[in-house]
Amino acid sequence: MFAASNQLLWSMIGLLLTMGGTFLEAYGITLPWNWSKHGIQTISLGVTFQVGAVLLVGCLGGKNAGALSQIAYLVMGLTLLPVFADGGGIGYIKLSQFGYLLGFIPGAWICGLFAFKARPRLETLAFSCICGLLTIHLCGITYLIISYIFQWKGTENVPLMQAILRYSWFALPGQLNVVCAVTVIAYILRHLMFY
């Protein structure tokens, strides 16, 4: 599909986007039928653009570039570079939410796999992004369950269901909004770049 040099380029772009997206909060605007009463206002979606960057590189660079960029991101974060939301270091492995970061690798790979199965249409790109997002959450929830079973030191003092609600359920609406934006951006860029 892509030459090795193109995959390396997309991997680098994906790495930079993921690092930047980690610290960039996502905002939306109020619904159009409320504009006459209150004007156009921005509201926080409660998430960052980190997951959006993971999915975007899968949609634009393909499965290998997506996975490679996320492997590089994890390696950088685990070797003390402060690219994760709370810094970095090998101690992140013991945190119960680390599974979501691990899920970036298969999430980007699956998103890239489905994004290039057919011509780039909004539906196919949205489907690939949703599959990637669900993969991230499945990996994160699995890691949460394992961390609670083995009672790792970083496990929070909240019940398992509350942790799943915090990291998956409450983040999902904001992340689905980001998926919509990623789908449109990927659709436009894929058509501009003729692939």
N, C-alpha and C positions, 0 to 999 in steps of 0.2 A: 504494500500500500504506500508507505512512505520510505524514502531513503533514510539510512542511518543518521545522516547529518540533519535531516529535517526532524527526526524523532528526538535527537539530542537538543536541537533548538527549542522544540515544544516542551521538552522536559525542563529546560532552564526557565522558559517563560512560566511554566506551571509552578515551579519552585518559587519564583519571585512573586507570582500572584498569590500563592498560598501564604507566604510569609507576610505580605502586605495585607491580605484579607483577614488575617488573624487579629489585627489591631484596628480594623476599619468597621465600625458599626453600621448595620444596614438600616436605612430609613425608607419609609413609604410616604405617600401623600394621602390626605383625606379623600373620601369618595366625591366624585363630581357633583352629586346632588346636594352635598353639604357646602359647596363653595359659595353659594349665594348668601348663606347665613353667617359663616365664619371665615370665608376666604380660603385660599389654599394654604394648608398647614402641613408640616412634616410630623410624622410620628415614628418613634423607634419601633423596629420589628422585634427587638429583644435578642437578636442574633448578630453575628459578624458575617462578613463576606467570605470567610474561610472555606466553608463547604461549597459555596458558589464557585470559588477558584478551583477547587478539586474537580468539580463537575465540568467546568468550562474547558479545562485542559483536556479532559477526556473527549469532549465534544469536538474540539478543534484539532487535537494532536493524535487522537486514537488511543487504543488501549495500552500499548507499550509506553508511550510518552507519558500518559496519565499515571500509570503505576510507578514508572521510574522517577517522576517528579516527586511523588509522595514518599518513596523510599528515601530519596535524598533529603526531604524535609524532616523525616523521622530521625535519620542519622545525624543531621545537623542539630536537632533539638536534644537528642540524647547525649551528644558530646559537648554539652554545656553552653552551646550558643543559644542566646535567649530568643528563640523563634516561636516558642509556644506561648500561649496566653499568660502563663504564670512563670515565664523564664525558660529554663531548660535543665537538663541533667538526667542521669540514669535513674534517679529517684522517681521520675515520672512513671516508670513501669509499675510501681506499687500503687499509684493512684487509681481509684476505681474507674475514673472517666478516661483512662488511657486507651481503652478499647475503641473509643470513637476515633482517636487519632490513628490507631492501627487499621481501623476500617476504611481509612482514606485510600489505602493501597488497593484492596479489591473493589472499593466503590468507584475509584477512577478507572480501573481496568474494565469493569462491567459497563460503566457509562460509555467508555470509548468503544467497546465491542459493539454495543447496540447502536451507537451513533453512526457507525460506518457500515451497518448491515444493509441500509437502503439509501436512496437519495435523501439529502437533507431537507426534511419538511418539518414544520413546527410540531406535528404530532409525534414523529419518530424521535426528534431531539428531546421533546418533553418526556416521552416514555423512557429514553435512555437515562435522563437526569433523575427521574423518579426511581428507576431501578438502582442507580448508583446511590441515591440517598437512602433507600431502604436497606441496601447492603451495609452502609455505614452504621445505621441504627441497629441492625441485627448483630454486627460485630461488637458494637458498644454494649448492647444489652447482654450478650453472651459473656463478655469480659466482666461486666458488673456482677453477674450471677456467680462466675468463678471466683471473683475477688471476695464476695460475701461468703461463699462456701468455705474458702480457705482462710478467711478472716485476716487478710493482709493488713499490714500496719497502716497503709494509707486509706483503708476503707472508712467511709464516713460513719458517724454515729447516728445515722438515720436508717429507717427500715428500707429494705431493698425496693419495694414498690415506690416509695417516695423518691428514691434515687432515680429509678427508671422514669418516673413522671418528670423530674427536674431536667434530666439530660435528654430525654427523647420526646415525651408527649408535649411538654410546654414549649420546646424549641421548634417543633414541627410546623406550626402555622407560619412562623417567620421564615423558616427554611423553604417552605413551599412557595412563598412570595419570591425568595431569591431564585428558586428554580425557574419561576416564570421569567424573571429577568435574564437569567443565563440562557434559557431556551431562545428568547428573541435575539440576544446578542450573538449566540452561536449560529443561528439561522442567517442573520445578516452577514456575518463574517465569512461563513462557508460559501455564501453566494458571491460575495465580493472577491474571494480568493479562488473561485471556480473549482471547488472540490467538494 
